[in-house]
Amino acid sequence: MPSRSFAVLAALAGLVSMAVLVTVPSLQCLACETSLGAPDEQIERVFRDWASTFYWGAYAELLAVFLFTWFLAHLVAELRRVAPGQVYATVALLGGGLFAAGVLVQLAFSLAATTVAEGSGATVARLVLAVAYNFAFVFAAPVAALVMATSLAVVRTRWLPRPLGWAGFVAVVVALAWITPGVGAVAGMVWIAALSVCLAVRAVRPSGQRQAAVDAVVME
């Protein structure tokens, strides 16, 4: 079993990573308040003005993926402990891995945006702009998979507060709704942030209480 301090840090890594991964793309979209049909000169000017924002945003997202990896490993270990023999941990691992891979693709587009100021042209700018507006759609399915698996474990085992699990089901429905996949993905990421707080609070509890709770859950 990991030490209490490690468990707390690994759990809170999820909170920090979600804060970054929601904030940075949102700021980048606000920075690029221009339409795909705008003249080439206007689009290139916007990207030149905000080149540093894309660069530092990509670096922040890279750190966020690093932190999310530790959080995901901690979450999967907890799911295996409280729900042995179930598929929850595997689904959460696959969903989290696909989500992290998507973030790395988004990071690559953020770096591509910085090349517009160096002369890559309006074509690259338009591609990056289209991705910035629509990339949250890509996150909907893997985020929903992670949230659903964890929520099922929470509701069935009462390992964490059950209202968190019920809220997760709502986030999954919203994420997979055809009219709101982008917004739903963000809602799922906010839910993951709440999950990380609950995991951190649980990790602060004395180890004896934590193990007794897990044993009681497994025996039910």
N, C-alpha and C positions, 0 to 999 in steps of 0.2 A: 504494500500500500504506500503511495507517495506521501511525503511529509506534508504537514498541514500548510506550511508556507508555500511549498511548490504547488499544492492543489489550489490555494487561493490565487496565486499569481497566474497559473494556467487558466483558471476560470475567468479572471478579470481580463486576460488577454483577449477573450472573445468580445467583451464590452468595448475595449479600445479599438479593436479591428473593425467592429461594426460601425462605430462612430466615424472612423476614417472613411470606410467604404460607402457610407451614406453621404457624408459631407463633401468629400472631394469631387465625385461626379456631379453632384448637385451644383457646386460652385462653378465647375467647368461648363455646365449647361447654361448657367446664368451668365457666365462670361461671354458665351458665344450666342448672344441674343441677335441672331440674324437668320434669315431663311435660306433654304437651299437654292432658291431662285434668285438670290441677290447677285449683283454683278461681281465678277471675279475680283476686281480691285477692292470692293468692300469686304468680301470674305477674307482675302489675304491680309488686309489691314487689321481686321479683328484678331486673326491668329498671330500676327506679328506683335500686336499689343499685349497679348496674353500668353506669349510663348513661355515665359518663366512660370506662369501658373500651371501650365501643362507639365512642365519639367518637374517641378516640386511636387505636383500632384502624383505623378508617376512614382516618384521616390516614396511618398507617403503610402501609396497603395502597395508597393513592394514590402515595406515594413509591416503593413497590415496583413498581408498574406503570411509573412513569417509568424506573426502573433496568432493568426487564426489557425495555423498548423498545430501549434502547441495546444490551443483551446480544443481543437477537434480531437487530438490524441487523448486529452483528458476526458472529454465527453464520451468517446468510444469506450475508454477503459471503465468509466462509471456505468455505462449501459451494459457492458458485459458482466459487471459485478452484480448489478441489481436485477438483470434479466438474463441469466445464463441460459444458453440453448435457444434463445430467440433470435430473430433476424434484425432486431432494432439497431444493434451496433453496426452491422454490415451495411444496412441501408443508410444510416447516418454517415458512415465513412465514405460511401460512394457519392452521396449527395454533397457532402462537404468537399470532397476531392474535385468533383466537377465544378462546384462553385469557385473554388480557388483557381482552377484552370481557366475559368471564364474571366476572373479578375486579371490574370496574367495577360490574357488576350486584350482586355481593355487597357491594361498598362502599356502594351505595345502600341496601341493606337494613340495613347496620350503622348508617347515619345515621338510618334510619327507627326503629331501636330506641331512639335517644336521645329520640324524641318521646313515648315512653310516659310518661316522667317529667313531660312537659308536658301530659298529659291525653289523648293519642290513644287510650288504652284498651286493653283486653285483646285485642281483635280484631287490632290491629296487632302486639301482643306475640306472639300465637300464630302469626301468619304469619311473623314474623321467626324465631321459635323453630323452626318447621318447616323453613325455608330453611337455618338454621344447621346443623341435623342432617343435611340431605340434599344440600347444594350441592356437595359433593365429587364426587357422581355426574356433575354437569354437566361437570366438568373432564376426565373420563376420556378421552373421544374426542379432543379437541384435543391434550391432553398426549401421548396415545399416538401421534398422527400426527407430532408434532414429534420424539418419541423414536425412532420407527421410521425416519423419513427420515434422521435424523442417524446412527443406528446402522448403517443400510445403507451410508452413505457411509464410516463408520469402518471397517467390516469389509471393504468392497470396495477401498478405497484405502489402508488402513493409515495414514491421515493422523493419527490419534490411536491410543493403545493399543487393540488389538483386543479385549481383555477388556472394555473399556468398551462396545463395540458389542454383544458377546454379552450382557452384563448388561442392555443396553437392550432386547433382544428379550424377555428374561424380564419386564422391567417392563411392556412392551406387553401381553403375554399376561395378566398379572395385572390390568392396568388395564381390559382389555376382558372379563374373566371376569364372568359375570352375577352371581356371588355376592359379588364384592369390588370393584366399580367405584370406590367411595369410597376404600378403602384403596389400591387400585391407582393412583389419581390421585396420592395422596401419594407412593407409591413412585416414580412417574414424576418428580415434582418433586424428590425426593432425587437421582434420576439426573441431572436437569438441573443440580443443584448440583455433582455430581461432574464433569459435562461442563465446567462453567465453570472449575473448578480445572485440568482438563487443558488447556483453551484458554489459561488464564493462564500455565501452565508452558511451553506451546509458544511463547507470545508472548515470553517472557523469553529464549528462545534467540536467538543472533545471527541477524540478518535473512538473511545469506547461507546459513546452514544451513537456515532455514525455506524459502527459495525453492528451494534445491536439492532438498529433500524433496518439495516440491510438484511441481517439474518431473519428478522421477522417477516420481511417482504418475501424473501426466497422461500420460506416455509409455508406461506399462504397458498 
